[in-house]
Amino acid sequence: MNKIPLELYMWWEDLGESGQDKVNRYLGGLIGLLKIKPIGDIIKALVTFWDPAHNVFHFSDFELTPTLEEIAGYIGSTEAPLRHKYLIAPRVIAAHTFLDFLKISRGSITQICKGNFLKWEEHRCFAFMVVFLGLLVFPRKDGNIDTWIAGVVSTLLTQAKSTLAPTIVSEIFRAITACKARGDFFEGCNLLLQMWMIEHLCHRRQYLNYGSTEKSCIEEFYTRVDGFSMPEGVTKWISCLHSVTANQIEWTFGWLPIDEIIYMPTTGPHLLLMGLRSIHPYAPNRVLRQLGRFQKVSKDEDLSTQVVEIGSNGQFHEATVFQIWSKCQYLTASTQVCDLSKGEVSHGYLAWYQRSVEFGRPTKRPRLQEYVEASHAQWDWLAKENEYRDTISKLEKQVKNLKFENSLQAAADEGEKKEIAKENDALRA
């Protein structure tokens, strides 16, 4: 998305104060994207650093990826921990269902065009949210609005605790991976991605706590990055990103609440995030330093095998995704490092990182699976695998407890033997 349509600005102004308040209530700070100027060069440059096997950007001596907490912070949905949020599961929306969402019958469309705006006035906020998300957050190469977004908006309106953050992150992963495979259009929120990268490049010597920005985070973006010299052109952006090192990165955003962060599910090192058109794995344990935690060497797992593309008539395997999400572990404020500006890492991390970049960086986009009947078996096995891991974890705890109990019993038995031996010695005497 290279230019925000003028008609979208006009529509926003035409909603009036009451309409704008309603949209802000459900979309949060995303409306601030209307004030962001697209910079296509930085997105093209970032593509060259993307590692689709691990869903991270590889730089000289560090890696970054958009985290759920950071994207939720931009949206302004930080009033409750992410683990308590409701995941949005996109579904195929037929044309008649889309009209039902707008409370418009197919026979009345021509009447609206002729001037009967009563129903349109009542539901135009819903329509605006669909178009806004379809153009700025989930754009398509053909320029059309995906009708699936109507279902997303409907969920936002009916589920008070729903969040768009996982959907946005998943679509960014999908878009950057597609561009890595020589795609020529970024079908994700390039505005959020460019803001996220620029803020990480605005390094300050000391951590600066802005306090909670709530829903004005995006609107205050240019104030926070004031003074940053923007490279011009793709070549200069690539040169900038090639030369930047870990000590030049703003590791933890000063406006980001990080008292509690999502770590990993009990079933493994990664979560699964549902986008509009795909499911992507998300491994926050690789980038804990972005969230004010000590970065350790993470499990080097090829995540591309977990990526699933959803066909036009396909359906998400929601149950497995929800099951994994419901078992996510989190880190509390007690796990934060003392200095949030350093991005602290464990001993041996840099050596591991250099090896992983040198030998593990893929040269092409991994083959993605299409969700068809043949892939049902894989998802069924994934669900069973998660159950097996839970069972194994419970059994390991039971074995540990039994060993502990046995050691106590052995100690008691040993003490009893000594007492009997003493009594025998006394009797002999």
Order of alpha helices (4+ residues) and beta strands (2+ residues): alpha-alpha-alpha-beta-beta-beta-alpha-beta-alpha-alpha-alpha-alpha-beta-alpha-alpha-alpha-alpha-beta-beta-beta-beta-alpha-beta-alpha-beta-alpha
